[in-house]
Amino acid sequence: VRLGEGGNVVNVTILSGTLSSDPVWRSLPSGSDAVSLEVTTESAFESRATVPVSVVGPRRVRELERLVTGDQVLVVGETRRRFFRSGAGTGSRTEVRASQVIPASQRTRVTSALLEVASVVGGAVDRELLFGT
């Protein structure tokens, strides 16, 4: 599907779900901080799906300090496949690299994020799909 301005392909992922565990904090060799989250969503195809989410960067990471297991969140980012080496050889993991993780209780920020996504995909996603109205 070609979406976005000029028919460009856009990788945008939106998750609305519940944190299934507390955020896991770590420091990267580059000196940046990273947080790993597990977000459980309801699915039309499966009863539930747990999606790994990563957040990198000092400003984004600080926003996650108050999140705990059970919090409802909206995640906006892109789907990525990450490759790594382990004792068993090369492995991979598909995850969402989040640009925003917003507590669902912050409705104004949630609405702004969804409107921003709609503008990125060039209006191809209508308001009913984003907001359920």
C-alpha positions as CSV (number, residue, x, y, z in Angstrom):
1,V,0.0,0.0,0.0
2,R,1.3,3.4,-0.9
3,L,0.4,6.0,1.6
4,G,1.7,9.5,2.5
5,E,2.6,12.5,0.5
6,G,3.6,11.7,-3.0
7,G,2.6,8.0,-2.7
8,N,5.6,7.1,-0.5
9,V,5.5,4.0,1.6
10,V,5.2,4.8,5.3
11,N,6.0,2.5,8.2
12,V,3.7,3.6,11.0
13,T,2.6,1.4,13.9
14,I,-0.1,2.4,16.4
15,L,-0.7,0.2,19.5
16,S,-3.3,0.7,22.1
17,G,-2.9,-1.7,25.0
18,T,-1.8,-2.5,28.5
19,L,1.7,-2.7,29.8
20,S,2.1,-6.4,30.7
21,S,5.3,-5.8,32.8
22,D,7.2,-2.9,34.3
23,P,9.6,-1.1,31.9
24,V,13.1,-2.5,31.7
25,W,15.8,0.1,31.7
26,R,19.3,-0.3,30.3
27,S,22.3,1.8,29.1
28,L,23.6,1.2,25.6
29,P,27.3,1.2,24.7
30,S,26.8,4.5,22.9
31,G,25.8,6.1,26.2
32,S,22.1,6.4,25.4
33,D,19.4,5.0,27.6
34,A,16.9,2.5,26.3
35,V,13.7,1.1,27.7
36,S,12.0,-2.2,26.7
37,L,8.3,-2.5,27.2
38,E,5.8,-5.4,26.6
39,V,2.4,-4.1,25.4
40,T,-0.6,-6.5,25.4
41,T,-3.3,-5.6,22.8
42,E,-6.6,-7.0,21.9
43,S,-6.7,-8.4,18.3
44,A,-9.4,-9.1,15.8
45,F,-7.5,-12.3,14.8
46,E,-6.2,-13.5,18.2
47,S,-7.7,-13.0,21.6
48,R,-4.5,-11.1,22.8
49,A,-1.1,-10.3,21.4
50,T,1.9,-9.1,23.4
51,V,4.2,-6.8,21.4
52,P,7.8,-5.9,22.3
53,V,8.4,-2.1,22.2
54,S,11.7,-0.3,22.5
55,V,12.3,3.3,23.3
56,V,15.7,5.0,22.9
57,G,16.9,8.5,23.7
58,P,17.1,10.5,26.9
59,R,14.0,12.7,26.4
60,R,11.7,9.8,25.4
61,V,13.1,7.5,28.1
62,R,12.4,10.1,30.9
63,E,8.7,10.2,30.0
64,L,8.4,6.6,30.9
65,E,9.5,6.8,34.6
66,R,6.0,6.6,36.0
67,L,4.7,3.7,33.9
68,V,4.0,0.4,35.7
69,T,2.4,-2.9,34.8
70,G,-1.3,-2.5,34.1
71,D,-1.1,1.0,32.7
72,Q,-3.1,1.7,29.5
73,V,-0.9,3.3,26.8
74,L,-0.9,4.4,23.2
75,V,2.4,3.6,21.3
76,V,3.3,5.3,18.1
77,G,6.3,4.2,16.2
78,E,7.5,1.9,13.4
79,T,7.9,-1.8,13.1
80,R,11.5,-3.0,12.9
81,R,13.3,-6.2,12.7
82,R,16.4,-6.2,14.8
83,F,19.3,-8.7,14.4
84,F,21.7,-9.7,17.1
85,R,24.3,-12.3,18.0
86,S,23.7,-14.7,20.9
87,G,25.3,-17.9,22.2
88,A,23.1,-19.8,19.7
89,G,24.2,-17.8,16.7
90,T,22.4,-14.9,15.0
91,G,18.9,-14.2,16.1
92,S,16.2,-11.6,15.2
93,R,13.3,-9.9,16.9
94,T,10.5,-7.9,15.4
95,E,9.5,-5.0,17.6
96,V,8.0,-1.6,17.6
97,R,10.6,1.2,17.9
98,A,8.4,3.9,19.7
99,S,8.6,7.6,19.0
100,Q,5.9,8.2,21.5
101,V,4.5,6.2,24.5
102,I,1.5,8.1,25.9
103,P,-0.6,7.1,29.0
104,A,-4.1,6.6,27.7
105,S,-5.4,8.9,30.4
106,Q,-3.7,11.9,28.7
107,R,-6.5,12.1,26.1
108,T,-5.3,15.4,24.6
109,R,-1.8,14.0,23.8
110,V,-3.4,10.8,22.5
111,T,-5.7,12.7,20.1
112,S,-2.7,14.9,18.9
113,A,-0.6,11.8,18.3
114,L,-3.4,10.2,16.2
115,L,-4.0,13.3,14.2
116,E,-0.2,13.5,13.5
117,V,-0.3,9.9,12.2
118,A,-3.2,10.8,10.0
119,S,-1.3,13.7,8.5
120,V,1.8,11.5,7.9
121,V,-0.2,8.9,5.9
122,G,-1.7,11.7,3.8
123,G,-5.3,11.4,5.0
124,A,-5.5,7.8,3.8
125,V,-6.6,6.8,7.3
126,D,-10.0,8.4,8.2
127,R,-11.1,9.7,11.6
128,E,-13.4,6.7,12.2
129,L,-10.5,4.2,11.9
130,L,-8.3,6.3,14.3
131,F,-10.9,7.3,16.9
132,G,-13.7,4.7,16.5
133,T,-16.3,7.4,15.8
